[in-house]
Amino acid sequence: MNKATEGIRGMAFLAGETFHEAAGAHFLWPFVATAAGFTGFAAFFRAIAFDPTGGRLLMDAGLAGMAFCGTALAIASSAHAFFSWVECGMALMILARPVGRTQFLAGRFAGVALLLGAYFALVGGALALMAIFLPGGSGGEVGAACAAQFLKCGVLAAATHFAAALVRSALAAAGIGAAFLAAGQLVHFAGDFWRSCGSPAAGWLAWGLGACIPDLHLYDLAGRAAAHGTAWALGGLAVYSAVYVAAFGGLAARAFRRCEL
């Protein structure tokens, strides 16, 4: 067996262990339950408002809950995945085998991606089933929203892995991941403000900031899908996300190589 095959098998092992560890640490079900709680509150308010046709309210609340809990899951599980084995010394044992530090990070990230995929499959499947019985609901809309939010959470997970490679605690990495989430939501509005100033320097500054921090506002498909079609919008987001995941992954690998365990 050559070294490349051993590395791939090592990453697959790490991905599976990360998924099972995160699921066993009760990372998945509390977030699924919280996302369902958003829809439950919306159903309660619809009931007390005596609006039996308010299906749109339930769908919007469900999608908002899914997005909110998905981002929280991506940040928390990424910080936990990095430090859980580093703090207990398991990472040193794994790295002593034919698994490099880059492969270690890739395997842990893949496990987080599996966890996020399971989360969006569960919550999105429930919302799609609910959409069948609600006026104004659309299973296609739910599927597109799940795909877009999965890509967004993948970028957040990669950024949190990069932060974890720079700091010494899971709490600090999660805090940086949350700050990155806030910056990614606001960079769109900051860019519009700076570009409206009419100054070339402000325009270049906005471009540079937008290049360093992904615009998470783009993952709201409401306007982009209407203008370009859902398939084209999701394809563009997939390429956009892959660029940032690769960039943050490369930075994380570089920082992790210099990190003393």
KAFEN-V886285 format. One record per residue. N is the residue number from 0. RES is the residue in one small letter. PSI is psi in whole degrees, -180 to 180 (none if undefined). Layout:
N&RES&PSI  N&RES&PSI
This chain:
0&m&125  1&n&173  2&k&-37  3&a&-42  4&t&-40  5&e&-38  6&g&-41  7&i&-42  8&r&-37  9&g&-41  10&m&-39  11&a&-41  12&f&-45  13&l&-40  14&a&-45  15&g&-42  16&e&-38  17&t&-43  18&f&-48  19&h&-37  20&e&-45  21&a&-40  22&a&-39  23&g&-26  24&a&11  25&h&39  26&f&-31  27&l&-56  28&w&-37  29&p&-36  30&f&-37  31&v&-44  32&a&-39  33&t&-42  34&a&-39  35&a&-31  36&g&-34  37&f&-45  38&t&-36  39&g&-43  40&f&-40  41&a&-39  42&a&-37  43&f&-47  44&f&-34  45&r&-37  46&a&-43  47&i&-18  48&a&-3  49&f&47  50&d&83  51&p&-12  52&t&7  53&g&54  54&g&-30  55&r&-36  56&l&-44  57&l&-42  58&m&-44  59&d&-42  60&a&-41  61&g&-43  62&l&-39  63&a&-43  64&g&-40  65&m&-44  66&a&-45  67&f&-50  68&c&-30  69&g&-43  70&t&-41  71&a&-41  72&l&-41  73&a&-44  74&i&-48  75&a&-45  76&s&-32  77&s&-45  78&a&-41  79&h&-41  80&a&-36  81&f&-46  82&f&-18  83&s&-40  84&w&-26  85&v&-43  86&e&-30  87&c&-1  88&g&-2  89&m&-32  90&a&-38  91&l&-37  92&m&-41  93&i&-43  94&l&-16  95&a&-19  96&r&-178  97&p&51  98&v&114  99&g&173  100&r&-36  101&t&-42  102&q&-34  103&f&-47  104&l&-42  105&a&-41  106&g&-42  107&r&-40  108&f&-41  109&a&-37  110&g&-40  111&v&-39  112&a&-38  113&l&-41  114&l&-44  115&l&-39  116&g&-41  117&a&-40  118&y&-50  119&f&-29  120&a&-43  121&l&-53  122&v&-44  123&g&-38  124&g&-41  125&a&-41  126&l&-39  127&a&-38  128&l&-40  129&m&-34  130&a&-26  131&i&-34  132&f&5  133&l&138  134&p&134  135&g&-4  136&g&152  137&s&121  138&g&-35  139&g&-38  140&e&-41  141&v&-43  142&g&-43  143&a&-40  144&a&-40  145&c&-44  146&a&-44  147&a&-43  148&q&-32  149&f&-44  150&l&-42  151&k&-44  152&c&-31  153&g&-41  154&v&-44  155&l&-40  156&a&-42  157&a&-41  158&a&-38  159&t&-36  160&h&-40  161&f&-44  162&a&-40  163&a&-32  164&a&-15  165&l&-29  166&v&-178  167&r&6  168&s&152  169&a&-34  170&l&-43  171&a&-41  172&a&-42  173&a&-38  174&g&-41  175&i&-38  176&g&-40  177&a&-39  178&a&-37  179&f&-39  180&l&-46  181&a&-42  182&a&-40  183&g&-31  184&q&-29  185&l&-18  186&v&-29  187&h&-45  188&f&-35  189&a&-40  190&g&-41  191&d&-39  192&f&-47  193&w&-38  194&r&-28  195&s&-11  196&c&-22  197&g&4  198&s&130  199&p&-37  200&a&-41  201&a&-37  202&g&-43  203&w&-38  204&l&-42  205&a&-40  206&w&-44  207&g&-41  208&l&-41  209&g&-28  210&a&-33  211&c&-35  212&i&119  213&p&143  214&d&99  215&l&-13  216&h&-23  217&l&-22  218&y&0  219&d&107  220&l&-2  221&a&-50  222&g&-40  223&r&-39  224&a&-36  225&a&-34  226&a&-38  227&h&-8  228&g&146  229&t&-43  230&a&-45  231&w&-40  232&a&-44  233&l&-37  234&g&-43  235&g&-41  236&l&-35  237&a&-45  238&v&-45  239&y&-45  240&s&-40  241&a&-38  242&v&-47  243&y&-36  244&v&-43  245&a&-40  246&a&-49  247&f&-35  248&g&-42  249&g&-42  250&l&-40  251&a&-42  252&a&-41  253&r&-44  254&a&-37  255&f&-32  256&r&-28  257&r&0  258&c&133  259&e&123  260&l&none
